[in-house]
Every structure is written in C-alpha cells, then in structure tokens.
Amino acid sequence: KSKGAKLKYQKIVTEYFDKQRKLHTGSLRLDDPSMVRPADELPWLISDMGDKKKLKEVLADLSILGRLFIGQEFELLQLWRCVGLPGEEIADLYLQSIKARAKMALKSAGKNTESEGSLLNTLIFYLNGLSYFMEMASYRTAQEKILLAEMDMLEKASSYLPQMSLKRSQAVIKTKLAYLYTDLGRYGDAIALQSDILE
C-alpha cells in the first residue's frame, strides 16, 4: 500500500474508534466490552499519525485510562512520553477529567445516595491507579497531587464507607505521602505524617 492510502485508512479507523470513545464519555465502567478496541488501538493510531494534541485528549479520557492502566501501564507511559507533557500537567488533566465526570454523574444521580457512594468509590479507584502510575513514572510532584486528591475524595466518601476501611485507606495514603516526602527531602512533612499514622 502507498503511504497516502495507509494514512487514509488510518484516518477512517481513527474516526470510527474516536466516535465509539465519545459515546462512552459518561461511563466509568472498567469492564465495558465496547471500549476494548478503542482503548487498545486508538491511542496508537493517533500516535502513529503524529497528532499530539488529539493523543493528549484521548489519553486524558477516563474511559481510555480505565482500560490502559490495568495491565498496560508501561504502554500508557510510553504514549504520554510521545505527547511530551511533564507529570504535573498530566496529573492536572486527569484531575480535571475526574472532576468533570463526577459533576456529570452526580447530576444524573440526583438524590440517590447509593449511586453517589458508588461513584465516589469508583473515582477513588481511579485515583489509586493514577497514584501508582505516577509513582511508576517517577512523576513525584504529580504523585503528590493525586494522593492529596485521593485523600480529599475519601473524606467526601466517608459517610458511605465502613470506618475501619476508611481509616485503613487514609493510613495507606499517608504512608505513601510520607515515603514520597522522604524521597523529596521534605523530612519535616514526612515525620509529621508518620506521627499522625501512629496516633
């Protein structure tokens, strides 16, 4: 095939998968079978075409993230490196996506407290995965942002979680932050957190 024919075919397939992705913008399901091929193929197609702006948009989509950070975290990191953004900006993009998705989902849930609790738990799961991703990528400042956002989300979900589970999750985040602060030379912050955990 000629280069022109290949590019034309890539554009058609890319547009098809991108339409599928946009149909699921409001969903946070990690097991959605209709998102398997868009998540597995769309980012690579866009990367191959060299469209960094579009690649950034697609990677920041939580539907894509939900498929990639489970088992394909190294590929996800490689794709972000193609975009060329620093870790802090990647963290900000994901936090914006989470905030927008939460607002959309809470609006549709209305006064259904069960739906609200389920949503907050799902967002905590995403933040937990993101903190692992940032740690793996050695994006230290970005990891701090995500961990603090996860702690804030736990506070919002406190009325929906068993107290023992809540305290355990908070202790895990504080421990991660303490290790992170030690790595960054912020020993005072690390000691304060360790003392807080032991109380």
Secondary structure, 3 states (H helix, E strand, C coil): CCHHHHHHHHHHHHHHHHHHHHHCCCCCCCCCHHHHHHHHHHHHHHHHHCCHHHHHHHHCCHHHHHHHCCCCHHHHHHHHHHHCCCHHHHHHHHHHHHHHHHHHHHHHHCCCHHHHHHHHHHHHHHHHHHHHHHHHCCCHHHHHHHHHHHHHHHHHCHHHCCHHHHHHHHHHHHHHHHHHHHHCCCHHHHHHHHHHHHC
